[in-house]
């Protein structure tokens, strides 16, 4: 749990500043679960430049509660949390100073979104909150007011969590849970999980990531792990300490993210998924008459495939659809073995390429049309899919045929070119598996929304 906060002060000499406003959003890594926003009477005058900057003046604070009156609420909302702020050293110092005046030792773990953004967004020219959120398309209201700045920091932190490929932020949070001696039982873990689309991460008590998975319903899938009787399920049940998750809204984003996470982290119980899951592939092959045949074979990394499949059945089903759509011949797509006319010709659904009634040039043009439609080499496009909320969409970027990554964007933030998208992109690794995942998705999706550049 994170307490994401922002504090406005009177200004003045070091350690003599007073708090004029405080906003705290309790954030579970996915959504805000509690909040506290209040003006505070600092009992000292506000510096004129601060009044100009924040709009908060002395008269506004006369009837506001003094710090000792809000101290208990601050302790309650930050309990068992990591403090997160933009320039956390400043906000944390101010809070500790105020509590010290009351004789209370306020000690918490902190995360600074300035430092995190420098590490995870090194390409940004500025890491000030205002310039950063503008560049990333994060909506912001009430700049230099505690609530507006804290809410923008929540959105920024959410994006930083997504860009933290090596899970350093989450690892620190898990270590904190272990230090506090929490040992949740399986039913407690399941109870706290949502029925959403996303990627989930199973950790042991040492904080080691032991399994990564994706699901259309995370709660249901974890329940299957915890009630399963297979050897892998029993090992997970014996070792699990906590489960974290990332909502994606889009099943395609979940598939792509799962594939990368397994390759990066190599979790102990994902051994089977570390290997290529696309065991069958479709290859073009010219026969002695000059016709391009489509050959469904075991995947061979030495040859360039048109597309790949997780099973022979999936490949054959796709070939039946392709044969019909592009007016191909079942003899040349390997669906009907014969030395003469194919079955489709006998029932007058094939125009006779199998017995030479269609020229190689005409037939091969049909095959090439299918091949071109199946690949995205040299293409610049964005696949637009569901987001995590009604007002959000996900975008998967393909540049020059290479998968670059994905992003989530607000519907009010228009994706007009790739440079705009790159500002908010979560970069991902391009490989054969992700190409096949995207191709498989585009085959199955009836009308995928594509933006081509």
Protein Blocks (a to p, Z undefined) as FASTA:
>chain_A
ZZddddddebiaehiaccfbdcddddehlacfbdcdddddehiacdfklmmmnopafklm
mmpccfklmmmmmmmmmgoiacddehkllmmmmmmmmmmmnopacddddddfklmmmmmm
mmbmbfcfklmmmmnopacehehiaklmmmmmmmmmmmmmmmmmnommmmmmmmmmmmno
pacdfklmmmmpccdddddddddfkopafbdcddfblklmmmmmmmpcbfklmmmmmmom
bdcdddekiaklmmmmmmmmmmmnopaklmmmmpcfblbccdddddfkopacdddddddf
kbccfbdcfbfklmmmmmmmmmmmnopafklnopagcfbdcfklmnopaghlmnopacfk
lmmmmmmmmmmmmpcghiacddddddfbfkbccddddeehiafbdcdddfklccfbfklm
mmmpccddddfklmmmmmmmmmmpmbacdddZZ
